[in-house]
Amino acid sequence: MKLLSGPLSLFSRKVEISLHEKGLTFERVMVPFSQTEGYNPKHPDVLATNPMRQVPVLLDGDIAIYDSTVIIEYLEDAFPQVRLLPGTPVERVHCRLYDLFADEILLVSLKPLMHRTTPGQRDSEYWSALERKARPAETALDRHFADLSGKLEGRDFLCGSFSAADIAVFMAILFALRLGGASLDDHPALADWYRRLLERPAFGSVACEIAAADRQLSAPVKGAYGDGRWLP
């Protein structure tokens, strides 16, 4: 198997963790990226296989799969020895809803913060306007963190046992913390869950690789957990 990934791609890293947690061997191709120009020029293998023109793309034999959620569903069907989805239909739908929550709802609150890692002028009126737009997103993230922390009271994982739900939500929270968008200080159950996942080799490795990519590609972020406390 080959995974087309990106150094700061939340969704690619979600797939990487899934592959490692399943114990699968794969070749990773890291697609070139810059904070100012993005994935430009587009990688030819991405253009040839994904009409969305973005990573991640998983190549397994003659099949090319894109979209992180679809890739994980494929891995569950093709390699069921280590499960990332629970056993019953009700448990599985809860897991899938957490995945959707991370990818579609938490992501909405991440987008207004993404300017913080882009190198460039920061003392302009334009920057101030971006920061004003970021404040409601920070409030929304804190509200989501409180809700997640409540659901994790007395539990080790979101769906009882470790699952794809934990991977998806972890990655969204890692990016929120990395972007200085919220703090875990007032959400102890969520903070404990986050730290436990960081102790798993696949999660800790991805967090460290993202931090290394940031040192090369990104402007430093200050405030909340943007000071690096999201790392192992």
SULFENRA-V755986 format. One record per residue. RES is the residue in one small letter. PHI is phi as a letter, one per 30 degrees, with the letter a starting at -180 (NA if undefined). Layout:
res->{RES;RES}
phi->{PHI;PHI}
This chain:
res->{m;k;l;l;s;g;p;l;s;l;f;s;r;k;v;e;i;s;l;h;e;k;g;l;t;f;e;r;v;m;v;p;f;s;q;t;e;g;y;n;p;k;h;p;d;v;l;a;t;n;p;m;r;q;v;p;v;l;l;d;g;d;i;a;i;y;d;s;t;v;i;i;e;y;l;e;d;a;f;p;q;v;r;l;l;p;g;t;p;v;e;r;v;h;c;r;l;y;d;l;f;a;d;e;i;l;l;v;s;l;k;p;l;m;h;r;t;t;p;g;q;r;d;s;e;y;w;s;a;l;e;r;k;a;r;p;a;e;t;a;l;d;r;h;f;a;d;l;s;g;k;l;e;g;r;d;f;l;c;g;s;f;s;a;a;d;i;a;v;f;m;a;i;l;f;a;l;r;l;g;g;a;s;l;d;d;h;p;a;l;a;d;w;y;r;r;l;l;e;r;p;a;f;g;s;v;a;c;e;i;a;a;a;d;r;q;l;s;a;p;v;k;g;a;y;g;d;g;r;w;l;p}
phi->{NA;b;c;d;b;b;d;b;c;e;d;d;d;e;d;e;d;d;d;d;d;d;i;c;d;a;c;c;c;d;d;e;a;b;d;c;c;i;d;b;d;d;d;d;d;d;d;d;c;b;d;d;i;b;d;d;b;c;c;b;i;c;c;c;b;b;i;d;d;d;d;d;d;d;d;d;d;d;b;d;d;c;d;c;c;d;d;c;e;d;d;d;d;d;d;d;d;d;d;d;e;d;d;c;c;d;d;e;d;d;e;d;c;d;d;d;c;d;d;k;d;b;c;c;d;d;d;d;d;d;d;d;d;d;d;d;d;d;d;d;d;d;d;d;d;d;d;d;d;d;d;c;e;i;b;d;b;d;c;j;c;e;a;d;d;d;d;d;d;e;d;d;d;e;d;d;d;e;d;i;c;a;b;c;e;c;b;d;d;d;d;d;d;d;d;d;d;d;d;d;e;d;d;d;d;d;e;d;d;d;d;d;d;d;d;d;c;c;d;d;c;c;j;h;c;d;d;j;d;d;d;d}
